[in-house]
Amino acid sequence: MDWNVPFEKNVALEDVYKSSTQWPSNHTLCVPVKKFYCDGNTCENTEPKVFNLIGGNSSNPTISRCDKNGCDTYDATLDDSGEYKNIQPVDPKGFVFKMSYNTIDKKFVEVTTLGLDTFVSYGYCMYDFEYKN
């Protein structure tokens, strides 16, 4: 994968976000464009249906995992790692979120577990975006 090439927009998930004003307070919307489901033997493409919202501030951040039915929101820790931010729930919830923030095209990866299976999503983030709630 060439990380210098911007991802295509996921208009369908952006529209899910725009269609409601009931989302948790946030300043960052992260939308996946690729998602893989992996078990102990293989990984396969699957449709991304969950987007992330980052809210709060540097001393009290939150992260939300959202779909068309609503969100699960967690108090989070936010740690800088070079040109990236690592965001994790304070109480482990089976996922890790990492995003770039010093690059022109903001990208992220989210690794989520379900039992011993893993979902890996890649996408883009928009900060203080124009249709902010």
Number of C-alpha atoms within 10 A of each C-alpha: 4 6 8 9 8 13 17 11 13 15 11 11 20 16 11 15 23 13 10 11 10 10 16 19 15 20 16 18 20 24 27 27 19 17 22 17 17 17 13 8 5 8 15 10 13 14 12 20 15 18 24 22 24 23 21 16 11 11 9 11 19 24 25 24 16 19 16 14 6 15 18 12 18 19 17 23 18 21 13 13 11 9 10 17 18 18 22 22 20 13 10 10 11 13 17 16 18 20 22 20 17 11 10 9 15 18 22 20 20 20 16 17 15 10 8 8 12 18 20 21 24 20 23 21 22 16 14 12 11 7 8 16 15
